[in-house]
Amino acid sequence: MPQSGPDLREIRKFVAPEIVLGAGASMLAGQYAWNLGIRRALLVSDPGVAEAGWTALVAQSLRDADLDVSIFEGVNANPRDSQVMAGAEAYRAERCDGLVAVGGGSPMDAAKGIGIIVTNGRHILEYEGVDRIEVPIPPLLCVPTTAGSSADVSQFAIINDTARHVKIAIVSRAMVPDASLVDPRTLTTMPAIVTAGTGIDALTHAVEAVVSSASSSLTDLLAIDAIGLVRRHLPRCLEAPDDVEARSAMARASLLAGMAFSNAILGATHALAHGIGGLLDAPHGVCNALLIDHVVRYNFSTARERYFRVAEALGLEARGRPSGDVEKELATALHELRRRAGIEGTLATLGVGRSDIPLIARHALADVCLATNPRPADQRDLEVILEEAL
């Protein structure tokens, strides 16, 4: 007699690119792009990364490998839909056959969006949601210069819908980069606020991956390790920006947290942060930092055991203690870590007004990240979280 089919609720998949980690990895860009079959590369970056010198370094590596290189630097923080479309036009005009992204989450997400358009057509905003990309994107090589967005290892792209003033999430296996060259030296040129914001973003990725309803034993291992790395090394990166050992640890934290959340997905913190970031063009990591402890309080009763693991990774005693005490201490620890990173204030400090709350909550309800939050949330639940974070 045939056996019954598998319980799909218990099956998990795991996707990740090839990863090269270590000082000098960025200088391998030409070799890796050539191996991927790229001969005419569109190098996607931004003005800040170019000023720091990393865009030119990678471009030279590509040229040394006999690749033609066109540079597209028209990307802002929180990449706009119009910038993605302009990048796709540049790709076509230069007859490129592959993408190299150098920078933080913005250039890498923009490069993913460009890849979607040049192989699938239509407007980038039409791909919002999960698994809507029918044709694979061109070869994509990433050289991250921040430690937190994890776009270099994830199946996510976050694009700013400038008409609706909201960030949209595009999620597809087709967007996992082919390779990521993680060079901790590139992290030493980050301004302190970027170090802080991206570091807390990595922490938020890991925390939300642990408590996600789609977590697995594999994503748990990665996320728990990432939390410990951020706790131990983010403060040192801010105290001593040139400490390559601390930067290397944060690079590992970003990698681990990125692979965890790419496969386990996220939760209410990110859903709300996307709404705020799109409305105010605010730094994503800062939005997460100002929300995460409030979301923990909302979720805690539904995911006590998982939050106990998060608390222990942050160096707190959890087992055998009253849940209420652990909840309070965990929220306090998260608040203190972001304060030590120099992220002060509230959502009101960021520019969120009480009248903005219903719109942000509505946008969060439609965000794919909310689907795996451990506790269901409706419009009013999200509004209350925002009100408490003001």
N, C-alpha and C positions, 0 to 999 in steps of 0.2 A: 504494500500500500504506500503511495507516495507520501513523503513528509510534507507537512504544511510549509508555506513560504516563510521567509525570514521576517522578523519583526522590524520593519523599517525605522521605527522610532529608536531602535538601539544601534543602528548602523551609522557609522561616521566615515567621512572621507577626509583626506589630508592632502593639501597641495602646497608646494613650495618651489621656488626657483633654485638654480645652482647658486651657491653662495661662496664667495672668496673673502675671507676676513683677515686683516692684518695690515700693519704699516706698509705703505707702498702699493696696496691693492689697486688704487686708482690708476696707477701707471700701466696696468695690464689692459686698459680699455681697448686699445687697438687690437691686441691679440684676441680678446674675447669677441669683439665686434666682427672681426674677420672670420672667426670660427663659426659665428652665427650666420654667416653668409651676407653680411652687410658690406656693401661697396660704396654706397652714397648715403651717408648718415645725416639725418636731421638731428643736431645736438640741441636739446631743449634745456634751457637754463633760465636764470633771472639776473637782473642787474647786480644785486647784492653778492651773489655767488661769483659773478664775473669780476667784480671789484676785488674780491678776496683772492682771485687768481686761479680758482679751481676749474673754471670753464676753459680757460686757455690751456691749462695743463692736460686736461682730457682731450681737448681738440688736437693738441700736438701729438699725443699718443696715437690718436686715430690716423693722423696724417703720416706718422712714422710707419704705420702699417699699410701705407699706400691706399688709404681710403679718402674719398672726397668728403668734405665736411661743409655743411651749411648750418649756421648757428641761428637759432630762434630764441631770443631773450624776452619776448613780449609777454611775460607771465608775472602777475602780481601774487602776493599772498592771497589765499582763497581764490584760486584760478577761476576766471570768468568763462562763461559759455562762449562769449565772443572771442576770447583769446584762443580757446581750443579750435574754433572754426578758422581763425586766422592762421593758426599753426598748421592745420590741415591743408590750407591753400598754399602755404610755403612749402610743405612736403611735396605736393603735387607739382608746383612750379619748378622746384629744383630736381624733380624726378628721383626722389630719394627711394631707398629700398629697405630702410631700417631706422630705428630710433635709439638715441642714446640720451638719457636724462641725467643731468648733473644738478644736484641741489637738494632741497628739502621736499616736503610733501607736495608743494605747489607745482614745481616743474615735473615731478614724477607723475602726479595725477593728470597734469596737462598732457604729458606725453602719451599716457594711456588713452585719454580722450581723443587725441590726434589719431592714434592708431585705430580706434574704433571707426572714425569718420572715413579714413582713407580706404578702408576695406569694406565698410558696410554702407556708406553713404548716409543720407538724412542728417538731421540736426542732432547734436549731442544730447539735448534734453529728452529726446525720444527714447533714450536707453535707460532712463531711471528705473531702478528696481533690480530684480534678481534674474540672471540667466536670460537676458534679452539680446545678447550679441550672437548673431548667427555665423559670422565669418571671423576666423581668427585674425588678430591684429598682426602687423609686421613684427619682425624680431625686435625685442626691446631689451636694452642693457641699461641698468641703473647704477649710478655712483652717488649714494646719499651723502649729504654734507651736514645733516642734522641727525640726532639720535632720539627718535620719538614717533615720527609719522608712520614709519614702517611701510610706506608705499612701495618700497623696493622689494618687499616679499609678500605683499598682500594681493588679494583678488578684488580690492576696493578701489574706486576712484571717486573723489568728492569734488563736485563742480558747483560753482555759484551760479544759480539761476538769477540773472540780474533783473529780469522783469518781475518776478515774484518775490525777490529779496529773500531767498532761502537756498541753502545748500542741498543738493540732491546727492544721493548715494547710488552709484552704479556698481553692482556686484556680479562678477562672472569669472569663471575659471580662465576664460580667454584673456583676461588682463593680468594674470600672474606673469611678472617679468621672466625672461629667459635666464637672466643672470644678474646678480647683485655683487658689486665690488665694494666692500665696506672697508674704508681706510680711515682709522681713527684720527689720523693727522688732520683730515678735513674738518673735524669737529672743533679744533682749537681756535678757529676764526669766528665761531658763533658769538654774537653779542650775548651778554648775560641773560637778558630777558628771553632770548630764543633758546638758550640752554635750559632755562627754567621751564618754559612752556612746553618744549618738546619732551623734556624729562618727565614732567607730570602727565603728558599725553601717553608716554610709554607706560607709566604706572597705571593710568586709567584703562588702557587697552588690556593690561594684564588682569586687573581686578575684575573688569567686566567679563573677560573671557572665563575666569574661574567660576563666576556665579551664573554664567549664561545657561539657558535651558538646552543649548546645543553643545555644551562642553563634553570633553572626553578625557580618558586617562592620559592621552598623549598631550592634548592642549593644556591640561592641568599641570603636567610636569614643566612645560615651558613657561607657563604664566607664573607659577609660584617662584621659580628661579628668577624670573625677570623682576618680580616685586622686591626680592631680597637685594638684587643688584642695584636697583634704583635707590633703595633705602640707604645702602652703604656708600654709594659712589656719586650720586647727584650733588650732595652738598660739597664734596671735594672738587668736583668740576667747576663749581661756582667760586670756590675759594682759590683754586689754582687752575686757571683755564688751560695752561700749557701742560698739565699733568697727563701725558699720553696714556699712562696705565689706567687712570680713572676714566678717561675718554674711551678707552678700549672696553672697559666694563660697561659703560653706558651704551656703546655700540652693540654689545652682546645683549643687553637688556632690550634694546629696540628690536633686534632680530627675533629674540625669543617671544617677546610680547606680540610682535607682528605676526609671526607664524601661528601663535595661539589664537589671536582674535580673527585672523583671516579665515580660520577654520571653525572656530566656535561662535563667531560673530560677537555682537556687543550688547548694549542695553540702553537704559533711559538716559544715562549721562551723555552719551554721544548723540542720541536723538535730539535732546534738548540743546546741546552745544551746536549742532548743525543749524538749528532754527535761529539761535542767537547770532552765530557767525554770519549767516546769510543776511540777517536783518541789519546788523551793525558793522559788518566787515571786521569783526573782532578776531584776535588771535585764537585759534582753535584750542591750543593747550591751556590758555588762560581761562577760556570758557569751561573746559573740563575741570580745571582746578577749583573754580568757584562753585561747582555743582556736585562734585563726587561725594562729599560727606553727607549732603542732603539726600542724595539718591540712596546711599548706604542705609540711612535711617528708614527710608521708605521701604526698601527691599528686605531688611534684615530678618524680619519674622518669617519670611518665606524661604530664606536660604541660610539659616543659622549655621549649619555645619560647614558650608562652603565659606562663609565669612569668617568662621573660626580659622580656617586654613589661611585666609588672607591676613588675619590678625597675627598669626604665628609667623608668617613670612615677614611681617613688619616688626618682628621682635617683641610682640606682646604675649602674655600668658593668656591662654584661652580655655584649654580643656579643664573641665571640672569647676569652672567658674560660672556664676549667674549670667545668663544671656544678656540681660540688661546692662550689666557692667561691661561686658565685652563690646557690645554695640556702642556704648558711650565712648569707651577708650579707643576703639577703632576709628570712629568719626573724628575724635580729637587728634589722633595720630596723623590722619590724612590731612586735616586742617593745618597741623603744625608743620608737616613736611612741605606743604606748598608755601607756608609763611616763611620757613627757612630758605626756600628757593626765591624769596622776594616777591611772591605774588600775594598782595594784600587786598583788602577791600571786599566788596560784594558785587553782585550783579548790577546794583544801582551805580556803583563806582564805575563799572564798565560802560554804563549808558542805558541800561535796561530800565524802562519806566513801567509803572503798574499797568498802564494802558496797553503795553506791548504784550503782556502775559497771555491773553487769549490767543493771539495770532501765533506766538511761539509754540504754545501747546498744540494748536491745530497742526502746525507743520511737523511737530515731533510725532504726533499720532500717525502721520503718513510715512514716517521714516522707517526704512527697513530694519534699522538697528533695534527698534522697540520690540520687534517680534520675538527676540530671544531674551528680553528682560525677564528675570525670574518671577517677578510679580506682575500680573496684568495691570495696566494703567489706562484710565480713561481721561477725557479732557480735564475734568475737575481734579483728578489725582495729580496730573502734570502741572496744572495751575498752582496747586498747593505747594509742590516742590519749588517752583519758581518763586512764589511769594516768600517762602522761608529763606530762599537764597538771596533775596533783595537786600 
